[in-house]
Amino acid sequence: MISFMNGDQISLDQDDHHICFASNAAIAKRTHVSLQTVERHISALVELGLIRRVMSANGKRWARRDRQGRVVTATGLSLMPLSERHAEFIQEAQKHADRVLEFTVLRDKVSAALARLKELVADDSAISDLMATVRNTLRRKPDANVLSELLAEISVEISEVTPVDAENLRANDNEIEGHKEDSLNPEVKKEKLSQVQVSADQMEHSFPRLCSELRFARDQAHCDRLMDDIAAYLQLGQTWYAMKSTHGSAVRFMVLGYIFQRAEKIQSHGSYMITLLAKIDSGEMKPTALLAPKACIRRISS
């Protein structure tokens, strides 16, 4: 309907700036749907208050023009209600996008937690029922409450793994190399992720690959865009963008730098990132454990 109207925006300046007087047949042809579909949707939009009928006595839509061909009066479907609520719809769209992002991150956390549990448990048959439940639930597009309950259940299972099992796993696990032993201690107090600070020298020594990519950034905004581009190249997905509201800039830099530095050795960058964040968020690992140890710093410097 908007495509049939004149003017750059919906307004009350002229009738043809907010009233669509095209017939249902014309709208159906332009939208490639049936006439019945157009009629049904128009009725629904009117009922929702998104458009308003401005009809003549005979119920027809028409326009009267002057000698210059300009519309001076028209009847049809006014889109002013839609225009007046535009800001509301933009806000609702943003809320919906935030909910989708939150749901996506929660799904990723459930998948990562299940993978972590499988690593800790030598016999998969002991958790076969839970694994089946998680897989079936994820296939059915569950709501956030169901996912939260599953995440809590998996966390309980992980907490019940004996220290011996966890120690054996740690001795054999080379997926995340270079972590300091004390950072893997679950008793370590979780840092405030938005307040973690790391010096420029530490960043340069630990993540030379990322630093070289960002060296010519004009300002912080340009730097953020370059980091987003690298995250997209690594296919880190929505989890990367979710970090912007949950983790400080230093943590984001370290996580991206750590993965980028080892990109060729990691099979799934997105899953690897989720695993890193799960350990950081749970307090199992300090963010600064991602920094290269002093020996590595000396080697890089030389």
BASEKE-650484 format. One record per residue (C-alpha): residue number from 1; residue in three letters; x negated, y, z negated. Coordinates in Angstrom, 2 decimals. Each point is the difference from the previous one (the first is absolute). Layout:
BEGIN
- nr / rest / east / north / up
- NUM / ala / X / Y / Z
...
***
This chain:
BEGIN
- nr / rest / east / north / up
- 1 / met / 0.00 / 0.00 / 0.00
- 2 / ile / -2.87 / 2.36 / -0.75
- 3 / ser / -1.41 / -0.61 / 3.47
- 4 / phe / 3.20 / 1.40 / 1.57
- 5 / met / -0.22 / 3.33 / -1.85
- 6 / asn / -1.84 / 3.18 / 0.96
- 7 / gly / -2.41 / 1.86 / -2.27
- 8 / asp / -3.18 / -1.01 / -1.79
- 9 / gln / 1.78 / -0.79 / -3.27
- 10 / ile / 3.44 / -0.57 / -1.43
- 11 / ser / 1.53 / 3.33 / -1.01
- 12 / leu / 3.24 / 1.97 / -0.13
- 13 / asp / -1.29 / 2.65 / 2.42
- 14 / gln / 1.99 / -1.48 / 2.88
- 15 / asp / 2.51 / -2.82 / 0.27
- 16 / asp / -2.23 / -2.05 / 2.30
- 17 / his / -2.83 / 0.24 / -2.57
- 18 / his / 1.88 / -2.25 / -2.43
- 19 / ile / 2.98 / -1.49 / 1.86
- 20 / cys / -0.37 / -2.98 / 2.29
- 21 / phe / 2.83 / 0.07 / 2.54
- 22 / ala / -1.25 / -2.92 / 2.09
- 23 / ser / 2.50 / -2.81 / 0.47
- 24 / asn / -0.37 / -3.39 / -1.64
- 25 / ala / -0.64 / -1.46 / 3.43
- 26 / ala / -2.91 / 2.41 / 0.59
- 27 / ile / -1.47 / -0.79 / -3.42
- 28 / ala / 0.37 / -3.75 / 0.62
- 29 / lys / -1.77 / 0.29 / 3.36
- 30 / arg / -2.92 / 1.98 / -1.48
- 31 / thr / -0.44 / -2.36 / -2.97
- 32 / his / 0.53 / -3.20 / 2.06
- 33 / val / 2.74 / -1.36 / -2.25
- 34 / ser / 3.67 / -0.75 / 0.48
- 35 / leu / 2.78 / 2.56 / -0.30
- 36 / gln / 1.41 / -1.91 / -2.97
- 37 / thr / -3.36 / 0.22 / -1.78
- 38 / val / -0.09 / 3.78 / 0.42
- 39 / glu / 3.54 / 0.36 / -1.31
- 40 / arg / -0.76 / -2.20 / -3.00
- 41 / his / -3.15 / 1.89 / -0.92
- 42 / ile / 1.58 / 3.42 / 0.40
- 43 / ser / 2.80 / -1.03 / -2.35
- 44 / ala / -2.58 / -1.24 / -2.54
- 45 / leu / -2.04 / 3.24 / 0.23
- 46 / val / 3.14 / 2.11 / -0.50
- 47 / glu / 1.02 / -2.12 / -2.99
- 48 / leu / -3.49 / 0.44 / -1.51
- 49 / gly / 0.23 / 3.74 / 0.46
- 50 / leu / -3.03 / 0.19 / 2.31
- 51 / ile / 1.97 / 1.50 / 2.90
- 52 / arg / 3.29 / 1.93 / 0.14
- 53 / arg / 2.70 / -0.08 / 2.63
- 54 / val / 0.79 / 3.42 / 1.53
- 55 / met / 2.88 / -1.07 / 2.20
- 56 / ser / 2.51 / 1.77 / 2.22
- 57 / ala / 3.76 / -0.50 / -0.25
- 58 / asn / -0.09 / -2.86 / 2.50
- 59 / gly / -2.97 / -1.64 / -1.69
- 60 / lys / -2.31 / 0.53 / 2.98
- 61 / arg / -3.55 / 1.32 / 0.03
- 62 / trp / -0.72 / 2.88 / 2.33
- 63 / ala / -2.00 / 3.19 / 0.49
- 64 / arg / 0.88 / 3.41 / 1.44
- 65 / arg / -2.74 / 1.92 / 1.79
- 66 / asp / -0.43 / 3.65 / 1.01
- 67 / arg / -1.03 / 1.24 / 3.42
- 68 / gln / -3.67 / -0.63 / -0.78
- 69 / gly / 0.76 / -3.63 / -0.84
- 70 / arg / -0.53 / 0.40 / -3.74
- 71 / val / 2.29 / -1.92 / -2.35
- 72 / val / 2.16 / 2.45 / -1.92
- 73 / thr / 2.24 / -2.50 / -1.80
- 74 / ala / 0.09 / -3.76 / -0.29
- 75 / thr / 1.72 / -2.85 / -1.79
- 76 / gly / -1.43 / -3.38 / -0.83
- 77 / leu / -2.31 / -1.37 / -2.70
- 78 / ser / -1.87 / 2.46 / -2.22
- 79 / leu / -3.38 / -1.11 / -1.36
- 80 / met / -0.25 / 2.82 / -2.54
- 81 / pro / 0.59 / -2.39 / -2.97
- 82 / leu / -3.00 / -2.02 / 1.16
- 83 / ser / -2.12 / 3.14 / 0.29
- 84 / glu / 1.05 / 1.28 / -3.41
- 85 / arg / -1.06 / -3.26 / -1.66
- 86 / his / -3.24 / -0.33 / 1.96
- 87 / ala / -2.24 / 0.65 / -3.03
- 88 / glu / 1.93 / -2.59 / -2.00
- 89 / phe / -0.52 / -2.63 / 2.71
- 90 / ile / -3.72 / 0.78 / 0.22
- 91 / gln / -0.29 / -0.49 / -3.77
- 92 / glu / 1.94 / -3.28 / 0.13
- 93 / ala / -2.18 / -1.21 / 2.87
- 94 / gln / -3.11 / 0.72 / -2.07
- 95 / lys / 1.46 / -1.83 / -3.00
- 96 / his / 0.77 / -2.97 / 2.22
- 97 / ala / -3.54 / 0.01 / 1.40
- 98 / asp / -1.37 / 0.08 / -3.56
- 99 / arg / 2.21 / -2.95 / -0.97
- 100 / val / -1.15 / -1.96 / 3.03
- 101 / leu / -3.63 / 0.73 / -0.85
- 102 / glu / 0.50 / -1.00 / -3.64
- 103 / phe / 1.70 / -3.22 / 1.10
- 104 / thr / -2.81 / -0.78 / 2.46
- 105 / val / -2.67 / 0.50 / -2.65
- 106 / leu / 1.95 / -2.19 / -2.43
- 107 / arg / 0.23 / -2.78 / 2.61
- 108 / asp / -3.74 / 0.27 / 0.57
- 109 / lys / -0.68 / -0.22 / -3.74
- 110 / val / 2.13 / -3.17 / -0.27
- 111 / ser / -1.87 / -1.58 / 2.92
- 112 / ala / -3.38 / 0.98 / -1.46
- 113 / ala / 0.95 / -1.27 / -3.46
- 114 / leu / 1.11 / -3.33 / 1.44
- 115 / ala / -3.28 / -0.30 / 1.92
- 116 / arg / -1.89 / 0.78 / -3.21
- 117 / leu / 1.94 / -2.67 / -1.88
- 118 / lys / -0.78 / -2.56 / 2.69
- 119 / glu / -3.70 / 0.81 / -0.44
- 120 / leu / 0.22 / -0.54 / -3.75
- 121 / val / 1.96 / -3.26 / 0.10
- 122 / ala / -1.89 / -2.99 / 1.31
- 123 / asp / 3.15 / -2.10 / 0.56
- 124 / asp / 2.59 / 1.81 / 2.16
- 125 / ser / 2.67 / -2.53 / -0.98
- 126 / ala / 0.09 / 1.60 / -3.47
- 127 / ile / 1.39 / 3.19 / 1.50
- 128 / ser / 1.74 / -1.46 / 3.06
- 129 / asp / 3.46 / 1.02 / -1.22
- 130 / leu / -1.10 / 3.58 / -0.62
- 131 / met / -1.73 / 0.18 / 3.40
- 132 / ala / 3.13 / -1.26 / 1.74
- 133 / thr / 2.15 / 2.52 / -1.87
- 134 / val / -2.27 / 2.89 / 0.98
- 135 / arg / -0.14 / -1.01 / 3.65
- 136 / asn / 3.77 / -0.45 / 0.25
- 137 / thr / 0.62 / 3.29 / -1.76
- 138 / leu / -2.34 / 1.98 / 2.26
- 139 / arg / 1.73 / -1.43 / 3.09
- 140 / arg / 3.38 / 1.30 / -1.20
- 141 / lys / -1.03 / 3.67 / -0.40
- 142 / pro / 0.70 / 0.18 / -3.75
- 143 / asp / 0.57 / 3.18 / -1.98
- 144 / ala / -2.64 / 1.62 / -2.22
- 145 / asn / 1.40 / -1.50 / -3.23
- 146 / val / -0.40 / -3.55 / 1.29
- 147 / leu / -3.56 / 0.70 / 1.12
- 148 / ser / -0.85 / 1.57 / -3.36
- 149 / glu / 1.27 / -3.10 / -1.80
- 150 / leu / -2.07 / -2.25 / 2.27
- 151 / leu / -3.10 / 2.13 / -0.56
- 152 / ala / 0.51 / -0.23 / -3.77
- 153 / glu / 0.44 / -3.78 / 0.21
- 154 / ile / -3.17 / -0.41 / 2.05
- 155 / ser / -1.89 / 2.26 / -2.42
- 156 / val / 1.07 / -2.23 / -2.89
- 157 / glu / -1.28 / -3.05 / 1.88
- 158 / ile / -3.32 / 1.72 / 0.65
- 159 / ser / -0.35 / 0.98 / -3.67
- 160 / glu / 0.49 / -3.63 / -1.03
- 161 / val / -2.98 / -1.21 / 2.02
- 162 / thr / -2.67 / -1.20 / -2.42
- 163 / pro / -3.21 / 2.05 / -0.39
- 164 / val / -1.99 / -3.00 / 1.28
- 165 / asp / 1.95 / -0.01 / 3.25
- 166 / ala / -0.48 / 3.72 / 0.39
- 167 / glu / -3.75 / -0.29 / -0.70
- 168 / asn / -0.36 / -2.78 / 2.56
- 169 / leu / 1.84 / 2.09 / 2.55
- 170 / arg / -2.27 / 2.96 / -0.71
- 171 / ala / -3.11 / -2.13 / 0.46
- 172 / asn / 1.18 / -1.26 / 3.40
- 173 / asp / 1.67 / 3.15 / 1.30
- 174 / asn / -2.15 / 1.99 / 2.43
- 175 / glu / 2.79 / 1.89 / 1.70
- 176 / ile / -0.60 / 3.23 / -1.94
- 177 / glu / -3.73 / 0.23 / -0.43
- 178 / gly / -2.02 / 2.47 / -2.03
- 179 / his / 2.47 / 0.46 / -2.90
- 180 / lys / -1.51 / 0.47 / -3.42
- 181 / glu / 0.86 / -2.81 / -2.42
- 182 / asp / 1.43 / 2.31 / -2.65
- 183 / ser / 2.41 / 1.43 / 2.55
- 184 / leu / 1.64 / -3.40 / 0.36
- 185 / asn / 0.79 / -0.18 / -3.72
- 186 / pro / 3.79 / 0.32 / -0.43
- 187 / glu / -0.61 / 1.67 / -3.38
- 188 / val / -1.48 / 3.07 / 1.69
- 189 / lys / 2.33 / 2.95 / -0.46
- 190 / lys / 1.61 / 1.19 / 3.20
- 191 / glu / -1.31 / 3.35 / 1.16
- 192 / lys / 2.21 / 2.85 / 1.04
- 193 / leu / -0.28 / -0.54 / 3.73
- 194 / ser / 0.82 / 3.58 / 0.87
- 195 / gln / -2.91 / 1.31 / -2.11
- 196 / val / -2.85 / -2.25 / 1.12
- 197 / gln / -3.00 / 2.09 / 1.09
- 198 / val / -3.04 / -1.14 / 1.98
- 199 / ser / -2.95 / 2.08 / 1.14
- 200 / ala / -0.71 / 0.70 / 3.67
- 201 / asp / -3.33 / -1.84 / -0.26
- 202 / gln / 1.72 / -3.14 / -1.28
- 203 / met / 2.48 / 0.17 / 2.86
- 204 / glu / -2.78 / 0.48 / 2.54
- 205 / his / -2.08 / -2.91 / -1.33
- 206 / ser / 2.94 / -2.40 / -0.37
- 207 / phe / 2.00 / 0.81 / 3.14
- 208 / pro / -2.36 / 1.38 / 2.65
- 209 / arg / 2.22 / -1.19 / 2.82
- 210 / leu / 3.06 / 1.95 / -1.16
- 211 / cys / -2.08 / 3.05 / -0.94
- 212 / ser / -1.50 / 0.15 / 3.49
- 213 / glu / 3.50 / 0.00 / 1.51
- 214 / leu / 1.11 / 2.86 / -2.26
- 215 / arg / -3.18 / 2.06 / 0.17
- 216 / phe / 1.35 / 2.48 / 2.53
- 217 / ala / 3.44 / 0.50 / -1.57
- 218 / arg / 0.88 / 3.70 / 0.10
- 219 / asp / 1.97 / 0.03 / -3.24
- 220 / gln / 1.80 / -2.30 / -2.44
- 221 / ala / 3.08 / -0.25 / 2.21
- 222 / his / -2.15 / -1.05 / 2.96
- 223 / cys / -1.79 / -2.51 / -2.24
- 224 / asp / 3.34 / -1.49 / -1.07
- 225 / arg / 1.07 / -0.37 / 3.63
- 226 / leu / -3.25 / -1.77 / 0.89
- 227 / met / 0.47 / -2.38 / -2.92
- 228 / asp / 3.56 / -0.70 / 1.15
- 229 / asp / -1.36 / -0.79 / 3.48
- 230 / ile / -2.54 / -2.44 / -1.44
- 231 / ala / 2.70 / -1.61 / -2.16
- 232 / ala / 2.16 / -0.40 / 3.11
- 233 / tyr / -2.95 / -1.54 / 1.87
- 234 / leu / -0.43 / -2.49 / -2.85
- 235 / gln / 3.78 / -0.65 / 0.01
- 236 / leu / 0.38 / 0.74 / -3.70
- 237 / gly / 3.70 / 0.76 / 0.53
- 238 / gln / 2.36 / 1.84 / -2.33
- 239 / thr / -2.00 / -1.02 / -3.07
- 240 / trp / -2.65 / 2.56 / 0.96
- 241 / tyr / 2.53 / 2.83 / 0.15
- 242 / ala / 1.59 / -1.15 / -3.27
- 243 / met / -3.39 / 0.50 / -1.70
- 244 / lys / 0.26 / 3.75 / 0.60
- 245 / ser / 2.66 / 0.28 / -2.70
- 246 / thr / -1.40 / -2.60 / -2.40
- 247 / his / -3.79 / 0.31 / 0.13
- 248 / gly / -2.43 / 2.89 / -0.04
- 249 / ser / -2.07 / 1.07 / 2.99
- 250 / ala / -3.17 / -1.59 / -1.41
- 251 / val / 1.66 / -3.42 / -0.33
- 252 / arg / 1.44 / 0.24 / 3.51
- 253 / phe / -3.43 / 0.90 / 1.35
- 254 / met / -1.69 / -2.90 / -1.81
- 255 / val / 2.59 / -2.58 / 1.09
- 256 / leu / -0.11 / 1.13 / 3.63
- 257 / gly / -3.80 / 0.29 / -0.04
- 258 / tyr / -0.40 / -3.44 / -1.56
- 259 / ile / 2.21 / -1.68 / 2.61
- 260 / phe / -1.43 / 2.00 / 2.91
- 261 / gln / -3.56 / -0.88 / -1.06
- 262 / arg / 0.89 / -3.73 / 0.17
- 263 / ala / 2.56 / 0.13 / 2.83
- 264 / glu / -1.62 / -2.73 / 2.09
- 265 / lys / -0.13 / -2.45 / -2.93
- 266 / ile / 3.65 / 0.39 / -1.03
- 267 / gln / 2.65 / -1.96 / 1.88
- 268 / ser / 3.08 / 1.99 / -1.08
- 269 / his / -0.79 / 3.56 / -1.05
- 270 / gly / 3.57 / 0.67 / -1.18
- 271 / ser / 0.16 / -3.06 / -2.25
- 272 / tyr / -3.49 / 0.69 / -1.30
- 273 / met / 1.02 / 3.53 / -0.95
- 274 / ile / 3.10 / -1.26 / -1.81
- 275 / thr / -2.16 / -2.42 / -1.98
- 276 / leu / -2.43 / 2.79 / -0.95
- 277 / leu / 2.82 / 2.29 / -1.13
- 278 / ala / 1.65 / -2.77 / -2.00
- 279 / lys / -3.22 / -0.54 / -1.95
- 280 / ile / -0.52 / 3.73 / -0.51
- 281 / asp / 3.62 / 0.66 / -1.03
- 282 / ser / 0.03 / -2.88 / -2.46
- 283 / gly / -3.21 / 1.22 / -1.64
- 284 / glu / -1.79 / -3.18 / 1.02
- 285 / met / -2.53 / 2.09 / 1.92
- 286 / lys / -1.17 / 3.59 / -0.35
- 287 / pro / 0.07 / 2.10 / 3.20
- 288 / thr / -3.67 / 0.84 / -0.53
- 289 / ala / -0.81 / -3.71 / 0.39
- 290 / leu / 0.37 / 0.62 / 3.74
- 291 / leu / -3.15 / 2.14 / -0.06
- 292 / ala / -3.24 / -1.64 / 1.04
- 293 / pro / -2.22 / -1.07 / -2.92
- 294 / lys / -3.22 / 1.95 / -0.59
- 295 / ala / -2.08 / -2.61 / 1.80
- 296 / cys / 2.13 / 0.43 / 3.09
- 297 / ile / -0.25 / 3.78 / -0.29
- 298 / arg / -3.79 / -0.15 / -0.02
- 299 / arg / 0.05 / -2.34 / 3.00
- 300 / ile / 2.32 / 2.28 / 1.97
- 301 / ser / -2.06 / 3.06 / -0.92
- 302 / ser / -3.20 / -1.64 / 1.18
***
